[in-house]
Amino acid sequence: MTSSPSRDEAENLALRALGFLAAEPARIEPFLALTGLGPGTLRDAARQPAFLSAVLDHLYGDESLLLEFAGNLSLNPEIVAQARIVLGGPSPGADG
């Protein structure tokens, strides 16, 4: 993909990423531990752009998760970083 995703596309990708994490306890539990959220508060949090950015940050920060997610959707993994920028600007510590 040569252009960045639209905001709607970025939000949709983040929601799909959340669904990917939630599909397996071994994937969602570390994320919940980092965010301090529980299963009961996840749905409300998913309505917040900052939370959606955090989902993509988490995915992008774990190469094996990122590659599995991108492979499942037949996506270039870089789209996750592009969607993250659309939702909330560059990740902390991002180069340039």
C-alpha positions in Angstrom: 0.0 0.0 0.0 1.5 3.3 -1.0 -0.9 5.6 0.8 -1.8 5.7 4.5 -5.1 4.2 5.5 -8.0 6.5 6.2 -9.1 7.1 9.8 -12.0 4.7 9.3 -9.6 2.1 7.8 -7.1 2.6 10.7 -9.9 2.2 13.3 -11.2 -0.9 11.6 -7.7 -2.4 11.5 -7.2 -1.6 15.2 -10.5 -3.3 16.0 -9.5 -6.3 14.0 -6.2 -6.4 15.9 -8.1 -6.3 19.1 -10.3 -9.2 18.0 -7.1 -11.1 17.0 -5.7 -10.5 20.5 -8.9 -11.4 22.2 -9.2 -14.7 20.3 -6.5 -16.3 22.4 -6.0 -15.9 26.1 -2.2 -16.1 25.6 -2.4 -13.0 23.3 -5.0 -10.9 25.3 -3.8 -11.5 28.8 -0.4 -9.7 28.4 -2.2 -6.8 26.7 -4.8 -6.5 29.5 -2.0 -6.7 32.1 -0.2 -3.7 30.4 -3.4 -1.6 30.1 -4.9 -2.5 33.5 -8.2 -3.2 31.8 -10.3 -6.3 32.3 -12.6 -8.1 30.0 -15.6 -6.1 31.3 -14.0 -2.7 30.4 -12.5 -3.7 27.1 -15.6 -2.9 25.0 -15.9 0.7 26.4 -12.2 1.3 25.9 -12.4 0.1 22.3 -14.4 3.2 21.5 -11.5 5.5 22.4 -8.9 6.4 19.6 -6.1 6.5 22.2 -6.9 2.9 23.2 -7.0 1.8 19.5 -3.6 3.3 19.1 -2.4 1.3 22.1 -3.7 -1.9 20.5 -1.7 -1.2 17.4 1.4 -0.2 19.5 1.2 -3.5 21.4 0.9 -5.5 18.2 3.7 -3.6 16.5 5.9 -4.0 19.5 5.8 -7.8 19.3 7.2 -9.0 16.0 5.7 -12.5 16.2 2.2 -11.2 17.0 2.5 -8.6 14.2 3.6 -11.1 11.6 0.9 -13.6 12.6 -1.8 -10.9 12.5 -0.6 -9.5 9.2 -0.3 -13.0 7.7 -3.9 -13.8 8.8 -5.1 -10.8 6.9 -2.6 -11.0 4.0 -1.3 -7.5 4.9 2.1 -5.8 4.8 3.0 -5.5 8.5 3.9 -1.9 7.9 0.2 -1.0 7.5 0.0 -1.4 11.3 2.5 1.4 11.9 0.7 3.5 9.3 -2.6 3.0 10.9 -1.1 3.8 14.3 0.1 7.2 12.9 -3.3 7.9 11.5 -4.9 7.3 14.9 -2.5 9.0 17.2 0.7 10.2 15.6 4.1 8.5 15.6 4.8 6.0 18.4 7.0 7.2 21.2 10.6 6.7 20.2 9.8 6.3 16.5 12.5 7.4 14.1 11.5 10.3 12.0 
